Every structure is written in C-alpha cells, then in structure tokens.
C-alpha cells in the first residue's frame, strides 16, 4: 500500500467506555541512522483507554446487558418506568415495554391505546353487526 494511502492514525470507541487509538509512521525520518529509520518505519502505536467517568451510566449499561442476556427486557422496562422521575420518561419506558410485547394482535392494541386511539373492535363484534343488516 502506498504511504499516502495508508491511514496514519485513527480512533474508535467501543462498548463499555473503551477508546482505541492507533498511530503509525509518525517517526521523524530526518533523525537517526538509516538503519534506525528502516526499523522504525513500519511501527504502529496502539493505545487502549477507558474513557467512562460516569459510574451510573456504566451500571445502567450493565443492567441492560444482563436483562437482554436473561431474556427479560420487559421487566427492565417496567423497573425503569417505576424509577422514572418525569412523566415523559415514564411514557418512553411504557412505549418501549409495548414494543417488546410478544403477541402481534395485543401489541397492536396496546400501541394504539398508548397513542390515544381506540383499538379496532374484535371479529365477533363485526359478525354481530353483519347479522343485524337486512338485505333487500
């Protein structure tokens, strides 16, 4: 790969507050003997650091990971809704809980009622209405 095409440095954030950075070929080629220059030319420096300073954020992330591992994300949402301090937060966690509902029909009804709409009537009600209609 030509030197002008190589990435001389880069940074990537990872889950858990890790920051990976790399840099290569940043040696001053004017100093040192030709043998030292040749040895240092292909070197790359890699650094891994933890950047998280908010312990509460890390604890919440770990709780979410544990809930998904235990296949209980709905319980996690219910706990977050109960602990929410504002009505807006509670509404967000209620909506997340509805979106995690397993059964399709019930999920649709819950989602509609969460947004303030009336769920459609059940099929039995439609059959009763059809029986009441008179044909000419």
N, C-alpha and C positions, 0 to 999 in steps of 0.2 A: 504494500500500500504506500503510495507516495506520502511524504511527510506533510504536505499541505492538505492532504485529505484526512489524515488521522485526527482524532479528537485529542486535543492537548489536555483537556480537563473536563470533568463532569460531576454532577451531583444528582443523587436520587434519594428520595425519602421513602422509608419503609414503615410497615405497621409496627406499632409499639414504640414509636418515637425514635427510630434509628435513622441516622443520616450517614450515607455512604458517599464519600468523595474520592476522586482519583485525579491524579495529575501525572503527566509523563513528559519526558524530554524537556524538562524545564531547567536543565543544567546549563550554565554559562559555558558555551563551547570555546570561548576565547581563552579561558584559563586552563591550566593543566597541560600535561604532556599529551601527545597524540594517542598514546596507549590508554591513558585515563579517560580521554574523550570517547574512545571507542567502547570502553567498558560501561560508561555512564549513559551512553546514547539510548540504549534500549530499556532503561529503568523506568518503572512506574511506581508512584507512591499511592497507596490506598489507605484511607482513613475511615474508621467506623466510629461514630459517636452517638451517644444517647442525647436527644435534644429535649425530651419532655421534662418540664418543670412542674406541671400541674398534676399532683398525685390523684386528685379527684377524677380527672379525665382518664387517667390510666386505670383506675379502679372500675370506672363505668365501662370502659372498653373491655376489660377482663370479664365483667359480669355479662356483657352482651355475647362475648365469645363462648362463655360457659353455657348460657341459655341456648345458643344455637347448637352446641355440642350435645346437650341433653335433650334436644328437640322440644324445648318448651319456650319458644319465643313469645307466645301469647301471655304466659304467666309473667314474663319480663315486662311486657307492655302494661299489664294490669298493675304491677308494682310501681312502674314509672308514673302511671296515671295517678295512683294514690299519693305518690310523693310530690307530684307537680304543685308548684306554688301559684300558678296563674291559670285562669280558665282556658286561655289559649293553649297552654302546654297540655292540659288535660284533654282538650279536644284533639290535639295532634296524636296523643297516645291512644285515645279511643279509636281514631281512624286507622292507626297502624294495627290495632287489635282486630278491627273489622277486616282489613286487608289480609290478615293472616288466617281468617276463618277458612275451614276446610271445605265445607259443603257449598256448592255453587249457588243453589237457589236461596239458601239462607244468607249467604254472603251478599247477594244482590239486594235482598230485602233490607238487611242491616245497613248497607251502604246508602240506599235510597233514604231510609229513615234518618240516618246520620246527617244527611244534607237537607232534611226537612221536607222530603217528598213522601207521598203515600205509596207504599208498595202496591203493585197490581193485585187485584183480587185473585183468589185461587181458582183452579179449574172447576171445582164443584159449583161455585157461585155462578160461573158462566153457564154451566149446564142448566141450572135452575132458571136463569134468565131466558134461555132459549126455549124452555118448556112453556113459559108464560106468553111467548109471542104467538099470535094467531096468524095462520096463513089464510089468504083469500081464495 
